[in-house]
Amino acid sequence: MNARDGRPSMTEEVTLGLVATGAVSIGIASAVGAIGAGIEIFGSPVSVSLPVHGAAMTVADAGGVAAAEYTQSVVSFETLDAGIRWLLLAESALPALATVIVCLSLWWLGLSLIRQRVFRRSMAPVLGTAAIALVVAGMIGPFLGAIGRAEVVEHLASSGADTGQFWNFMYELSLPPIGWGIALALVATAFEVGQRLQRETEGLV
């Protein structure tokens, strides 16, 4: 920081600018990836990864390997219900949306630091929204995907296919986004406290 007027130094401004630009770039890349996933899911044929159990794999001439099995099977469909496609898309789109929101929050934080307005009123709500988005992406995204794959297995069973090795329903909670969301919620709380202290200090002055 510049010791004379408290403004960020040129090096700090450049660093913050690079961070903000990188955050925007990552957000754009995530949005493009979600659009690509949507095009693939709503295209034909559409490939769906289904979790399997008890699918033994033969490993020839592999020393030290006791056993091996497949955990996923990719099944391609020429036709698939739109509802199932939307569920599968939501599984990919929610994390991408959360990434976009977090990146926008980081961009806003970097811009606020450059302008020396860190404890502005919008900062806590922006960070809180990002925290909620991360928790939703970690909890709801995998759940919607699990429902979609369960519907796919049911679709295969109704068509007469052997679905004995597929999991009828398998939900795996994504813990890292939830953890980051909780951490970001604490940061949002810190900004709220800082904003309140700043108002109290300005009132005393």
VMD Tcl script that draws the C-alpha trace (Angstrom):
set ca {
  {0.00 0.00 0.00}
  {1.07 3.62 -0.53}
  {1.95 4.88 2.93}
  {1.11 8.50 2.05}
  {-2.53 8.30 0.98}
  {-3.45 4.64 1.58}
  {-3.98 3.95 -2.12}
  {-2.77 0.62 -3.55}
  {0.63 0.72 -5.17}
  {1.04 0.16 -8.90}
  {2.20 -3.42 -8.29}
  {-0.83 -4.15 -6.11}
  {-3.21 -2.63 -8.66}
  {-1.68 -4.74 -11.45}
  {-1.90 -7.88 -9.28}
  {-5.52 -7.21 -8.36}
  {-6.31 -6.47 -11.99}
  {-4.79 -9.77 -13.08}
  {-6.77 -11.64 -10.40}
  {-10.00 -9.97 -11.49}
  {-9.27 -10.69 -15.16}
  {-8.43 -14.32 -14.37}
  {-11.66 -14.70 -12.41}
  {-13.69 -13.37 -15.33}
  {-11.85 -15.67 -17.75}
  {-12.55 -18.73 -15.60}
  {-16.19 -17.72 -15.31}
  {-16.52 -17.38 -19.08}
  {-14.81 -20.75 -19.61}
  {-17.24 -22.39 -17.13}
  {-20.24 -20.86 -18.90}
  {-18.94 -22.05 -22.28}
  {-18.39 -25.52 -20.84}
  {-21.96 -25.63 -19.53}
  {-23.29 -24.60 -22.94}
  {-21.20 -27.32 -24.57}
  {-22.55 -29.89 -22.12}
  {-26.09 -28.77 -22.93}
  {-25.49 -29.16 -26.65}
  {-24.08 -32.65 -26.08}
  {-26.86 -33.76 -23.74}
  {-29.64 -32.51 -26.00}
  {-27.96 -33.90 -29.10}
  {-28.34 -37.37 -30.56}
  {-26.96 -39.80 -29.64}
  {-26.41 -38.84 -26.02}
  {-23.92 -40.74 -23.87}
  {-24.77 -41.34 -20.20}
  {-22.30 -42.67 -17.62}
  {-24.08 -45.16 -15.38}
  {-22.54 -46.50 -12.15}
  {-22.26 -50.29 -12.04}
  {-21.47 -52.80 -9.31}
  {-20.06 -56.29 -9.41}
  {-18.75 -55.93 -12.99}
  {-15.54 -57.94 -12.85}
  {-12.69 -57.02 -15.19}
  {-10.16 -59.54 -16.44}
  {-6.61 -58.34 -15.87}
  {-4.13 -60.39 -17.83}
  {-0.46 -60.57 -16.82}
  {-0.75 -57.86 -14.19}
  {1.45 -58.80 -11.28}
  {0.22 -57.91 -7.82}
  {-3.38 -57.26 -8.89}
  {-5.82 -59.18 -6.69}
  {-9.04 -58.14 -8.46}
  {-10.47 -55.45 -10.71}
  {-13.94 -54.32 -11.66}
  {-15.68 -51.62 -13.66}
  {-17.36 -48.81 -11.75}
  {-19.03 -47.06 -14.70}
  {-20.54 -47.96 -18.03}
  {-21.19 -45.45 -20.82}
  {-24.46 -46.07 -22.63}
  {-25.43 -44.10 -25.74}
  {-29.08 -43.41 -26.55}
  {-30.59 -42.30 -29.83}
  {-33.70 -41.08 -28.00}
  {-34.10 -40.01 -24.39}
  {-36.88 -38.16 -22.57}
  {-36.43 -34.40 -22.29}
  {-36.98 -34.55 -18.53}
  {-34.04 -36.90 -18.10}
  {-31.86 -34.68 -20.28}
  {-32.71 -31.66 -18.14}
  {-31.77 -33.53 -14.97}
  {-28.43 -34.56 -16.45}
  {-27.81 -31.03 -17.66}
  {-28.60 -29.59 -14.21}
  {-25.89 -31.82 -12.72}
  {-23.31 -30.12 -14.95}
  {-24.89 -26.67 -15.11}
  {-25.20 -26.03 -11.35}
  {-21.43 -26.34 -10.64}
  {-20.73 -24.19 -13.70}
  {-23.21 -21.57 -12.51}
  {-21.66 -21.63 -9.03}
  {-18.22 -21.11 -10.58}
  {-19.49 -18.13 -12.57}
  {-21.02 -16.56 -9.44}
  {-17.83 -17.11 -7.41}
  {-15.69 -15.64 -10.19}
  {-17.95 -12.59 -10.45}
  {-17.65 -12.18 -6.67}
  {-13.86 -12.29 -6.91}
  {-13.94 -9.76 -9.74}
  {-16.12 -7.44 -7.65}
  {-13.82 -7.89 -4.65}
  {-10.74 -7.10 -6.73}
  {-12.40 -4.01 -8.18}
  {-13.44 -2.88 -4.70}
  {-9.89 -3.29 -3.41}
  {-8.54 -1.23 -6.28}
  {-11.08 1.51 -5.55}
  {-10.49 1.25 -1.78}
  {-14.14 0.46 -1.13}
  {-13.82 -3.02 0.36}
  {-16.62 -2.71 2.94}
  {-19.29 -1.51 0.56}
  {-22.82 -2.68 1.30}
  {-23.02 -5.02 -1.66}
  {-19.94 -7.05 -0.71}
  {-21.49 -9.26 2.00}
  {-24.60 -10.15 -0.10}
  {-22.41 -10.89 -3.13}
  {-20.15 -13.24 -1.17}
  {-23.16 -14.78 0.59}
  {-24.78 -15.51 -2.76}
  {-21.59 -17.20 -3.94}
  {-21.49 -19.29 -0.75}
  {-25.09 -20.45 -1.26}
  {-24.37 -21.26 -4.90}
  {-21.45 -23.49 -3.91}
  {-23.48 -25.37 -1.31}
  {-26.37 -25.86 -3.75}
  {-23.98 -27.08 -6.45}
  {-22.42 -29.60 -4.06}
  {-25.72 -30.93 -2.72}
  {-28.42 -30.46 -5.35}
  {-26.35 -31.02 -8.51}
  {-25.31 -34.62 -7.72}
  {-28.82 -35.36 -6.42}
  {-30.46 -34.28 -9.69}
  {-27.87 -36.29 -11.63}
  {-28.61 -39.36 -9.51}
  {-32.33 -39.00 -10.25}
  {-31.59 -38.65 -13.96}
  {-29.43 -41.78 -14.06}
  {-32.05 -43.69 -12.07}
  {-34.58 -42.71 -14.74}
  {-32.15 -43.92 -17.41}
  {-31.82 -47.31 -15.69}
  {-35.61 -47.54 -15.47}
  {-35.81 -46.68 -19.17}
  {-33.40 -49.50 -19.98}
  {-35.34 -51.95 -17.79}
  {-38.62 -51.04 -19.49}
  {-37.06 -51.74 -22.88}
  {-36.10 -55.27 -21.79}
  {-32.39 -54.68 -21.16}
  {-30.57 -56.44 -18.32}
  {-29.95 -53.78 -15.67}
  {-28.82 -56.05 -12.85}
  {-25.32 -54.56 -12.69}
  {-26.50 -50.92 -12.68}
  {-27.21 -49.05 -9.47}
  {-30.90 -48.17 -9.34}
  {-30.06 -45.00 -7.41}
  {-26.62 -43.76 -6.37}
  {-26.13 -40.35 -4.79}
  {-22.61 -39.13 -4.01}
  {-22.45 -35.88 -2.09}
  {-19.81 -33.47 -3.42}
  {-18.10 -32.23 -0.26}
  {-15.44 -29.78 -1.59}
  {-17.93 -27.18 -2.93}
  {-19.89 -27.39 0.33}
  {-16.72 -26.81 2.35}
  {-15.72 -23.85 0.18}
  {-19.24 -22.49 0.47}
  {-19.11 -22.59 4.27}
  {-15.70 -20.89 4.23}
  {-17.00 -18.19 1.89}
  {-20.02 -17.68 4.15}
  {-17.61 -16.97 7.02}
  {-15.78 -14.46 4.82}
  {-19.11 -12.80 3.99}
  {-19.84 -12.58 7.73}
  {-16.43 -10.97 8.30}
  {-17.19 -8.36 5.64}
  {-20.56 -7.67 7.27}
  {-18.85 -7.12 10.62}
  {-16.21 -4.93 9.00}
  {-18.89 -2.84 7.32}
  {-20.69 -2.33 10.64}
  {-17.46 -1.33 12.40}
  {-16.68 1.09 9.59}
  {-20.08 2.76 10.01}
  {-19.56 3.02 13.75}
  {-16.09 4.52 13.25}
  {-17.40 7.07 10.77}
  {-20.14 7.98 13.26}
  {-17.57 8.63 15.97}
  {-15.52 10.81 13.63}
}
mol new
graphics top color blue
foreach p $ca { graphics top sphere $p radius 0.5 }
foreach p [lrange $ca 0 end-1] q [lrange $ca 1 end] { graphics top cylinder $p $q radius 0.2 }
display resetview
